Amino acid sequence: MPPSLRLRRLLCAALLTALPVTALACDDAEAVREAAYRQLPAGALPVTARFTDADSSACRAWPAQPGTTLLAVAQWTEPASEDVRGGDLDLLLIDTASSRPLAWTRVADAVSSDALRFTGLRLDTARWQLDPATRAFGVRMDYSGSSGPNPFAQTELQLFVRNGRQLRRVLAPLAVSGSRGEWDTRCAGEFSRFERTLEMGSSNSPGLAPIVVREKRTDTISVAVGDDCHATDTTAPAQRWTLLPSDGRYAVPEALRGL
């Protein structure tokens, strides 16, 4: 490491020690990630040759467990320069003050980027209270298409819970928003977009509560009229699904599944 870069990191570290712990975790996400991986117990995660990108990782404090921070890291089998690549998703729950891992998992083959490009991931710390003792967190992944005449975009959500030193997935990828279409790249075409909201339902029986999914969908037809482009929107009837837990997980219907 060049002396100037080493000095800069030392100065940053000295400044960060003066900040409150809650402000420290994700100020330097790369340093937090490196520290967490260094402190993983031997054999905790498979040791494989992988590539990580700045836009393929996320770091966020988890208010549900004060003093902890969540890390999500896409571990790619190829560098970002490759058009087609795949990889795994690492998730770590760490102690904010020390970056020491408290729980972790690796989800195999969880990320891919080809004709539909992976464009980023985010951590979702909304109030996913599955039962009085179980709080989940989410990972959202974004994808977009590369075809101008056939635009496409989609965001998917997964939910995880802590089980001791393990992080366990309870909801497989579910498409929560998206859009697609086909047009002449000037005006004429057909488009469709949807938004889905998830909320915890109520349950009179022990175990995880159901998850209620509601969808709003809008279809648009665009036509050229002289020099103008006229668009007509049609709102589709609202859709509703109830995801019921089974063996500690939620089944995702085919109509809601991610890529």
C-alpha positions in Angstrom: 0.0 0.0 0.0 1.5 3.5 -0.9 2.5 5.5 2.2 0.1 8.3 1.3 -2.9 5.9 1.2 -1.8 4.3 4.4 -1.5 7.7 6.1 -4.9 8.7 4.8 -6.5 5.5 6.2 -4.9 6.1 9.6 -6.1 9.7 9.7 -9.7 8.5 8.8 -9.6 5.8 11.5 -8.5 8.4 14.1 -11.3 10.7 13.1 -13.9 7.9 13.2 -12.9 6.9 16.7 -14.2 10.3 17.9 -17.7 9.7 16.4 -20.5 7.9 18.2 -20.7 4.2 17.5 -24.0 4.5 15.7 -22.3 6.9 13.1 -19.3 4.6 12.6 -20.7 1.4 11.0 -21.2 2.4 7.4 -19.2 5.6 7.0 -16.5 3.4 5.4 -18.4 0.4 4.1 -15.4 -1.1 2.5 -13.4 -1.0 5.7 -16.3 -2.4 7.7 -16.7 -5.3 5.2 -13.0 -6.1 5.3 -12.9 -6.1 9.1 -16.0 -8.3 9.3 -14.6 -10.9 6.9 -11.2 -11.0 8.7 -13.0 -11.8 12.0 -15.2 -14.6 10.6 -14.6 -17.9 12.4 -12.6 -20.4 10.3 -14.8 -22.3 7.9 -17.8 -20.0 8.5 -18.2 -19.2 4.8 -16.8 -21.1 1.8 -13.4 -19.8 0.7 -13.7 -19.3 -3.0 -12.2 -16.9 -5.6 -14.8 -14.1 -5.9 -15.1 -10.5 -7.0 -16.9 -7.7 -5.1 -18.1 -4.3 -6.5 -18.9 -1.1 -4.6 -22.5 -1.1 -6.1 -23.0 -4.8 -5.3 -22.8 -4.4 -1.5 -24.8 -2.7 1.1 -24.3 -1.7 4.8 -27.0 -0.5 7.2 -27.6 -0.3 10.9 -30.4 -2.6 12.1 -32.6 -0.7 14.6 -34.4 -3.9 15.6 -31.2 -5.1 17.2 -29.5 -1.9 18.6 -25.7 -2.0 18.3 -25.7 -4.2 15.2 -25.2 -3.6 11.5 -26.2 -5.6 8.5 -23.9 -6.3 5.5 -25.0 -7.7 2.1 -22.3 -8.5 -0.4 -22.6 -10.0 -3.8 -19.7 -12.4 -4.4 -19.3 -12.6 -8.2 -17.5 -15.4 -10.1 -16.4 -12.8 -12.7 -15.2 -9.2 -12.5 -17.5 -6.3 -13.4 -16.0 -6.0 -16.9 -17.7 -9.2 -17.9 -21.1 -8.9 -19.6 -22.4 -12.2 -18.3 -21.7 -13.3 -14.7 -23.3 -14.9 -11.7 -22.5 -15.4 -8.1 -23.6 -15.8 -4.5 -24.9 -13.5 -1.8 -23.2 -13.1 1.6 -25.2 -11.7 4.5 -23.6 -10.8 7.8 -25.0 -9.4 11.0 -22.1 -7.7 12.8 -21.4 -5.9 16.1 -21.3 -2.2 15.2 -18.5 -1.2 17.5 -16.1 -4.0 16.5 -17.3 -5.2 13.1 -17.2 -8.7 14.7 -19.7 -11.1 12.9 -22.6 -12.3 15.0 -24.4 -14.3 12.4 -24.0 -15.0 8.7 -25.1 -17.0 5.6 -24.2 -17.4 2.0 -27.0 -17.9 -0.5 -25.7 -19.8 -3.5 -26.4 -18.6 -7.0 -28.4 -15.6 -5.7 -27.2 -13.0 -8.1 -26.8 -12.9 -11.9 -26.2 -10.3 -14.6 -26.7 -11.0 -18.3 -29.3 -9.8 -20.7 -31.1 -8.6 -17.6 -28.4 -6.5 -15.8 -28.0 -6.6 -12.0 -28.0 -2.9 -11.0 -27.7 -2.9 -7.3 -28.9 -4.1 -3.9 -30.3 -2.5 -0.7 -31.0 -3.6 2.8 -34.6 -3.2 4.0 -35.0 -2.7 7.8 -38.8 -2.0 7.8 -40.8 -3.5 10.6 -41.0 -7.1 9.5 -42.4 -8.5 12.7 -43.2 -12.1 11.8 -44.3 -13.0 15.3 -43.8 -11.4 18.8 -40.3 -12.8 19.0 -39.1 -12.9 15.4 -38.0 -9.8 13.4 -36.9 -10.1 9.8 -34.9 -7.9 7.5 -35.0 -7.6 3.8 -32.7 -7.5 0.8 -33.9 -5.7 -2.3 -32.2 -6.4 -5.7 -32.6 -4.3 -8.8 -32.5 -5.5 -12.4 -32.9 -3.7 -15.8 -33.0 -4.8 -19.4 -30.6 -3.7 -22.1 -33.0 -3.6 -25.0 -34.3 -0.2 -26.1 -37.4 -1.5 -28.0 -38.2 -3.8 -25.0 -37.6 -1.9 -21.8 -37.6 -3.9 -18.6 -37.0 -3.1 -14.9 -37.7 -5.1 -11.7 -37.0 -5.0 -8.0 -37.1 -8.1 -5.9 -37.4 -8.6 -2.1 -36.2 -11.4 0.1 -36.6 -11.7 3.9 -34.2 -13.2 6.4 -34.2 -13.9 10.2 -31.5 -14.5 12.7 -31.3 -18.0 14.2 -28.3 -18.0 16.6 -25.2 -17.6 14.4 -27.1 -18.3 11.2 -29.2 -16.0 9.0 -32.0 -18.0 7.5 -34.1 -17.0 4.5 -37.8 -17.1 5.1 -39.1 -15.4 1.9 -37.6 -16.3 -1.5 -37.2 -13.5 -4.1 -40.6 -11.8 -4.7 -41.0 -9.2 -7.4 -42.2 -6.0 -5.6 -42.1 -3.6 -8.5 -41.5 -3.7 -12.2 -42.2 -2.4 -15.7 -41.9 -3.7 -19.2 -43.0 -2.8 -22.6 -42.5 -2.9 -26.4 -42.4 0.2 -28.6 -41.0 1.7 -31.8 -38.5 3.8 -29.7 -40.3 6.9 -30.9 -43.9 6.8 -29.6 -46.1 3.8 -30.5 -46.0 1.0 -28.0 -47.5 -0.9 -25.1 -46.3 -0.7 -21.5 -47.1 -2.2 -18.2 -45.9 -1.4 -14.7 -46.8 -2.7 -11.2 -46.2 -2.0 -7.6 -46.7 -4.5 -4.8 -46.9 -3.7 -1.1 -46.3 -6.3 1.6 -47.7 -6.0 5.1 -47.9 -8.4 8.1 -51.3 -10.0 8.5 -53.0 -11.1 11.8 -53.0 -14.6 13.0 -55.0 -16.3 15.8 -52.7 -19.3 15.9 -49.1 -19.7 17.1 -46.3 -19.3 14.6 -45.4 -16.8 12.0 -48.1 -14.4 10.8 -49.2 -14.4 7.2 -47.9 -11.8 4.8 -50.5 -9.9 2.7 -49.5 -8.8 -0.8 -51.4 -6.2 -2.7 -50.8 -5.2 -6.3 -51.5 -2.1 -8.3 -51.0 -2.4 -12.1 -51.2 0.1 -14.8 -51.2 -0.6 -18.6 -50.3 2.2 -21.1 -50.9 2.4 -24.8 -49.0 5.1 -26.7 -50.0 6.1 -30.3 -48.7 8.8 -32.6 -51.2 11.4 -33.7 -49.6 13.7 -36.2 -46.6 15.2 -34.5 -48.0 14.3 -31.0 -47.7 11.2 -28.9 -50.8 10.3 -26.9 -50.7 7.9 -24.0 -53.8 6.2 -22.5 -53.5 4.6 -19.1 -55.7 1.7 -17.9 -55.7 0.6 -14.2 -56.1 -3.1 -13.8 -58.3 -4.5 -11.0 -56.4 -4.7 -7.7 -54.9 -8.1 -6.9 -54.4 -9.6 -3.4 -52.5 -12.6 -2.2 -52.0 -14.0 1.3 -48.7 -15.8 1.9 -49.0 -18.5 4.6 -46.0 -19.8 6.5 -45.1 -23.5 6.4 -42.1 -25.0 8.3 -40.9 -21.5 9.1 -41.0 -20.2 5.5 -43.4 -18.5 3.1 -44.2 -20.0 -0.2 -44.1 -17.5 -3.1 -46.8 -18.1 -5.8 -45.5 -18.4 -9.4 -47.2 -15.1 -10.3 -45.1 -13.2 -7.7 -41.7 -14.8 -8.1 -38.6 -13.0 -9.0 -36.3 -13.7 -11.9 
